[in-house]
Amino acid sequence: MNFNLNSMCIRSIHEYNDLTRQVETVRTQMSYYNFTNDSESSNPFTLLKLTKISLYILFIILAIVGNSFLILVISLNNFMKKPTNYFILNLAFCDLAIVFSCMWVQIVQIMNKYWTLGKYFCKFNTFFQMVSVIASVLTLASISCDRYFGIAYPFKVILTKKRTFCILVSIWIFSILISIPSFIYRTYTERKWADFTETQCDDIGWPTTLVYNSDGCAIKKVQSIKRIYYTTVILLLFFIPILIMSITYSFLIYKLSKKEVIGESNSEEKRMDLERRKKFFQTIFALKNLYSSRDDCFVIKFSHVIFMLVWILATFFVCWSPLETMLLLMEYSSMFPAWWSSLEWISYFMAYSNTAINPLIYAGLSKNYRLGYKRIRSRLIKRNRSISNNLTIRSNNSFSCKFKKKNLSVAKIEFDKSQSLINSL
C-alpha cells in the first residue's frame, strides 16, 4: 500500500513526510494478505530456488577451499613471498570477505524475499561488499604497476616488502573510507501490518529531494547525493581503472612480443652488467648454455606472469561488470521490465562466482603455485624427498647446484671464495 505523487499535489518535503506517516498508521489496521500476493513466501523451495541455492553452495565451497589453499601456499613457501604474490594474497582475502559477508546472504534472500538478518548486518552486508570490490580493483591496479616497473626497470627493486605492506594497508584504509557513506545510509525498515511485519534492507536512508512541475506540485522523489556517489564510485573505482590496466597490459604484451625492454634496462651500462653476471655464472657452473640471450631470458621470465595476470583482470571484469552496470542504471531509472529481477540474480551470481574462479586460474597458469602446493603436500605426508633438486640455496653464505648424473658431477661452491668476484658485478 503506497501513494502516488501524481495523484495529489505535494508542495514540500514536510508534506511528503507527513503523508508517509499517515499511510504507515493506516497500514497497521489492515491485513497484509489482502493487499499482497505472497505466494512466493508460501512455497520457499521451488525447483528454481533449489537450483539457485545449490549453485551458491557449490561456489561457496570452491571459493573457501581454493582461496584457503592459495593463502597457505603463499604463506608457507618462502620462494613465493614476493610483491606480486602478496597482492594476489590480498585478492584472496578480498574474495573470502565476499564469501563470508555476501554469498551466503544470497541463499537466505532466495528462501525469503524479506530481510531476516537484522538491522546491524543490513549495514555490514553492503559495506563489506563495497570495501572488498574497491580493494580488489586497487590491488589489481597495484599488480599492473608492479609488473610495469618490473619490466621497465628490471635491475631496480621498486617494491620492497615494506613498501608492499604499506600499499596494502593504504588500499584497505582507502576502501573503508570510500565505503563509509553506504554504511551510514543503508537502512533497515519495518513495515507493520495488522497481521504481518515486512522487513527490508535498502538505501532509503539517503537524503531525499522532490522534483516539482510548473504548478509547484511534486512529481517524483530523487536521491541526488546517492546518485552522484554511486556514479562516481562505479566509474572512477571500477570502469576507468580497469580500462587503464587493460591499456597497460596491452602495452607490456606488445613490448614483450617485440623483445623490447622499456626504461633504463636498455642502457649500455646495464647490458654490460648483465653480460658480466652471465659470464660469472657460466664460469661457476662450467655450462655454456645455462643462460640464454638477454632478450629470451627476459621474455620467458615475465611473459607467463603477464599472461596469468591478464586472465585474472579479464575474468574480474567479465564477472563484475554486469552487476556494476546494473547498479549504475538503477540510479537513473526506476522502471524496469519484468525480466529485470532474473537479470539481477544472474548479475549477482556472476560477480560472486569470481571468488571461486580466481584460485582455479592460479592453479592452472602458475607453475610456482603448483610447486608450492606440492611442497606443502609433501610436508603433510612427511616425505623427506625434496620437490626441487636442481637448485638449493643455503643461508650460510654458500650455495650448491645439483644436476642429474649424466655427464656432470655434483658441484659445490662456497660463496665466500667468490665474494670478490660477486662484488665486482
Number of C-alpha atoms within 10 A of each C-alpha: 10 8 10 9 15 11 8 11 17 18 17 15 14 10 11 16 11 10 14 13 11 10 14 15 13 13 17 16 12 16 14 19 13 8 9 9 9 12 9 12 13 8 11 14 15 11 9 10 15 15 12 17 19 13 14 19 15 12 20 22 12 18 26 19 14 21 24 16 17 24 19 14 24 21 16 14 16 10 10 17 15 15 21 22 17 21 23 24 22 20 25 25 20 23 25 23 18 25 22 14 18 19 24 15 16 18 18 15 14 18 17 16 15 15 20 16 16 13 17 12 16 20 20 17 20 20 23 22 21 21 23 24 22 24 25 25 23 25 24 25 19 20 21 23 17 18 21 19 18 17 23 19 17 18 14 12 9 13 17 11 12 9 12 19 15 11 17 18 12 14 20 20 14 15 23 19 10 17 20 13 14 21 19 14 16 22 18 20 18 12 12 19 18 13 11 13 14 14 17 19 21 15 17 14 15 19 12 13 15 19 13 16 12 6 8 12 17 21 17 13 14 15 16 15 13 20 15 11 13 16 18 13 16 17 15 12 18 20 17 12 16 21 11 13 21 17 12 17 20 14 13 23 18 12 16 21 11 11 15 17 18 17 14 14 18 13 10 10 11 14 13 12 13 16 14 16 16 18 13 16 14 15 11 13 14 13 11 12 8 10 13 11 10 13 14 12 12 17 19 11 12 16 15 14 15 20 14 16 23 19 15 19 19 13 18 23 19 13 20 20 18 18 21 21 14 15 16 18 13 13 16 12 8 7 8 10 6 8 8 12 11 9 14 15 14 15 21 19 20 18 22 25 25 20 29 23 19 23 26 16 15 20 16 11 16 17 13 16 21 15 17 23 20 15 19 17 13 15 13 9 8 9 11 8 10 12 12 10 11 11 11 13 10 9 7 9 11 15 15 16 15 15 13 10 8 6 6 11 11 10 13 13 13 12 15 12 11 13 11 10 13 13 7 9 12
